Amino acid sequence: MTSTLLSHPGTNWLVEIVCLILSKGDPTWVKSLPVEERAPWIEIGEYSRTLKNKEDPRLITSHLPVQLFPKSFFCSKAKMIYLLRNPRDALVSGYYFWHSTNFFKKPESLEGFFKDFIQGNVPYGSWFEHTRGWLSLRDRDNILLLSYEELKKDARSAIKKICEFLGKKLEPRELDLVIKNSSFHVMKEIRNPETSTLTHKETHFLIVRKGITGDWKSHFTVAQAEEFNKTFQEKMADFPKELFPWE
């Protein structure tokens, strides 16, 4: 079985959850190997090349839009989990992420990043087009649509849904361990440079900032909120509102 974990901000949380499901809640694996080795990014050559030598089940991570995703997936039995997040929170999270890394030109200000995000001038392109592309395939049996907000509100139910999708059955105690060891408190502790067994280089893909919903309210101006709402309504009007479980 090959599972693809494809998401917006929240990707690494989902990776941790799936890894813990596979290990029945035992955190040894997630503590001993960096996230990019457990679930390599297919768009990053140095990581994707390691996939050839991995045994099943193989985990793959990606942020690629549907038109750039490997065509072989669409005629395979591989399973994909697509994680949605309120794009307003995704914008704020993306700003802090790209500001803290050297993978892309650092945004000079949140105001500037806001404009770039609205226009789709950010890594991986427009959130709206990216989301529209993958949501159009949401009825396929091998694609599971989840939301970051759903995971935050009721992790137990969401993780049960992931287990069912992947064909994995956990005992109650094992499920409790998955929930505990995928909490943001534990994830931060695992990646704490003072206590982690991983080096700083090995932990750079798992940046845990706040792990909350609605943080955009502390960053957007009234004018920005109104502009974003207008853009969202224009871009996503033809999709059912229940696909977007945020206020």
N, C-alpha and C positions, 0 to 999 in steps of 0.2 A: 504494500500500500504506500502510495506517495500522497502526502497532503500538502497543499499549498496554503500558506497563511498570507493572505493579501489584505492590507489594511492601510488606513490613514493613521495618524498618531494614536497610539494604543497597540501598535504592532507587537512590540516586545512583551507587553503584558499577555497578549494572546499566545505568543510563542511559549512563554513560561507556563501558561495554563495547559497547553497541549502537551508540552514535555512532561509536566507533572502527571497528566492523565496517563501517558504511556508508561511512566515509572510508578504508577499507582500511589502517587503522593509522596514518594521518597525523594527528598531534595538533593540527594547525592549528585545526580547527573547535572542539575542546573547549577550546583555550587562548584563543580569541578571543570566544566567546559563553558567557554564564553558562548553567548547566544548565537553569534555568527557561525560557529562551528556546528552547533546543534541544528540550526535551520539556516543554511547559507542563502545569501541573496543572489538570485539568478542574474541580476543585472550588474553584479560586481564580479569581474573575472576571477580575481584571486580566491574568492569564496566559492563561486559556482563550479570551478574546476574540481573541487573536492567531492562533488556529488557523485561522480562516476565511481568512486571507490567506496561509497557508503552502502551499507546493507539496509534492506527494508526493515521497518518503515522509514522512509526518508521524508524529512521535513524541508520545505522550501519556503523562503520568504520573498515577497516582492511588493513593490509599489507601482509596477508597470501598468499603464492603461491597457485596455482590452486589445486595442489594435497593435500593440507592440509585444503582447504576451506570446510565448511560444505556441505555435499552432498545434503542436502535438498534444497539448493538454485537452483540446476540444474533441479529440477522438480517443481519449484514454479513459481509464477508470479512476484516475487520480481524483481526490476530493479537495475542494477549496472552501475555505472559510473567509468570507468577505466581511470585514469589520467596518461599520459606518460610525462616524462620530459627528456631532453637531459641528458644522463647518466653522462656526464662530470660534468654538473652543479649539478646533483644529488649526485655525489661523493663529491664535495666540500661542498654542503649543509649538507650532512650526516656527514662529518667530524666535522663540527662545532656543529651540533646538538648533536652527541654522546659525544663530548668533553664537552658539557655544562650540561649533565644530569648524573644521577647515575643509569640508567637502564641497562647499559652495560659497560664493561671495556672501559675506556677512551682511545682513540687512542693516542699514544705517539707523533706522527708526521704525517703531511700530506703525506709525502713520504711513511711511513709505511701503512697508511690507503689506499693509492693508490694501493699498492701491494695487500693488503687484498681484496679490492674492485674488482680488476681484477680477482683474484682467487676465489671470491665468499665467502671469509671468513669474512663476515659481518652479522649483524642481518638480518634475513629473507633470507639469502643466496644470490646467484648470481643474479645480476640485469638482466643479459642476459637470464637466465633460467626462472626467474620470469616473465619477459616480454614476452618471447616466449610462455609460458604456457597460459597466458591470451589472447594474440593476436590470438592464434589459435581458440578462441571462439568469435572473433570479429564480426562474421556475425549473431550471435544470436540476435533476436529482443529485448531481455531484457538487452542487454549490449550496452552501449554507450562509444565509444572511443574518448577521448579528449586529447589534449596536453597542457602542461603548457604554451608553447610558443604561442599557439593559444589563450589562455585566456589573455596573456599579450598583444598580438598584437591587438586583437579586442574583448574586453570583451563583448561588446554589442551583437555581433553576436554569441559568444560562449554561453552566458547566454540565449539567445533566443533558441538556440539549446537544452540546458538543459531543458528549460521550455517545449518545444515541446515533448521531450523524456518523461518527467514526467507527461505530460498531464495537465500542469498548464498554464493558460493564465493570463498575467499581462497587466494592462493598461500602457500606455506610462509613466505616472508619477511614477507608481510602479516600472517599469523597471529601471527608472533613479535612484530611491532610492536604489535598489539592487546594481547597479553599484557603486553608491557613497559610500554606507555603507560597501561594500566588498573591497574597495580600501585599499592598504597597509597602507596608511596614517591614515585612520580611524581605521583599525585593530590595528595598533601600539598604537594609542591613547586609545582605549578601554582597552588594556592590560598594559597600563602605570601604574605601581604600585602607582604613586602619585595621579592618577585620577580615577582608576578603582574601581568599586564596588565589584569586585571579589578579593579574597585573593591571595597571592602569590602561595599557594598550588593549588588553583583552576585554575591558569593560566599557569601552567607549560607545558601543552601540546600545547599551542599556542605560539611558539617562532618565532617572526618575525624578520628576520635578514636584508636582503637587498631586497628580492623580485624582483630580476632582472634576465635577461637571459645573458648568455655569461660570467658569473663571473669566469668560469674555466680558461679563458684566462689569468687572473691575478695570477693564482696559478700553472698551469702546466708548466713544463719545455718543451723545444722543444722535447726532447727525450720521455717524458711522453706522449705528444700529439701524437707522431708518434706511440708509443706502443699501446695507447688506440685505435687509428684509425684502426690499424691492427687487434686488438682483436675484435672490433666492426664489421668489415667487415667479419671476420671469423665466428662470432657467429650469425649474423643477415642477412647474405647474401641471404637467401631464402625468405625474407619478402620484399614486395614492398617498395621502397625508400620513396614513398609519405606518408607512415605511420610515418616517422620520420622527421617532419617539422622544422629542425634546420640546421644551416649551417654546 
